Amino acid sequence: MPRGGEASPLGRQASVHGKTSKGRILVVDDQAQIRRVLRITLVANGYEVDDACGGQEALEKLREEKYDLILLDINMPDIKGTEVCRVIRSSSDVGIIMLTVRKAEADKVIALDAGADDYVTKPFSTSELFARIRSVLRRNAGDSEAQELRLKDVEVNFHSRQATVRGRKVHLTPKEFELLQYLANHANKIIPHRELLRAIWGPDYGNELGHLRAYMKQLRKKIELQPGKPKYLLTEPWVGYQLRVPE
């Protein structure tokens, strides 16, 4: 399925009934009231919206239609949202945000391991939901690896392997560059520990959390003004890490 997103990052917009569409979203939730509210809110903000009352209906629609993003409830009576997510991920890289009422860290891990790009815990504010939607659509709009990272006081050129922090050159090891670039490729997205380990060190890795923590600690010392209170390299407890890039 094609990836889509906000007009300015993509450099394109779709025309729907004479109006500009920011993207097509499929809302999957077994509660009719939630589907209705989300449809009204999303349409009012420029998105095309379709909905499904369960996992089976969602999969049927995905076989017939193309969407830019899916809002997928994690707890549905016919097929669990995580299983629907795994089925979708077997053949598509469409953006997926899981909706859940659960706050347990284990549920966040399950959602991300299933292939979700992000998750939102109910009840959520409209501003939070739209921020996450914009972030996922922007990330999925780009297919190439990040060539550079520019923050307020950090500049990293991944091609030339040069890093400058607060005007001073900083030496990063090859693995530190790889780790930082992978996080930059998925900026503002929480990357599970296992995914990071396998992406940087290979498929035989996945449980060496101490190894990963050591590298993140060193990166923070080199990049963050206050390593103990990081501004960019953030930890999601029991889940993974993310590179926070200001919107």
Sequence and secondary structure as in RCSB ss.txt:
>XXXX:A:sequence
MPRGGEASPLGRQASVHGKTSKGRILVVDDQAQIRRVLRITLVANGYEVDDACGGQEALEKLREEKYDLILLDIN
MPDIKGTEVCRVIRSSSDVGIIMLTVRKAEADKVIALDAGADDYVTKPFSTSELFARIRSVLRRNAGDSEAQELR
LKDVEVNFHSRQATVRGRKVHLTPKEFELLQYLANHANKIIPHRELLRAIWGPDYGNELGHLRAYMKQLRKKIEL
QPGKPKYLLTEPWVGYQLRVPE
>XXXX:A:secstr
      HHHHT  EEETTEEE  EEEEE S HHHHHHHHHHHHHTT EEEEESSHHHHHHHHHH   SEEEEES 
 SSS HHHHHHHHHTT   EEEEEES   HHHHHHHHHTT SEEEESS  HHHHHHHHHHHHHHHH  S   EEE
 SSEEEETTTTEEEETTEEE   HHHHHHHHHHHHTTTS EEHHHHHHHHH TT SS HHHHHHHHHHHHHHH S
STTS SSEEEETTTEEEE    
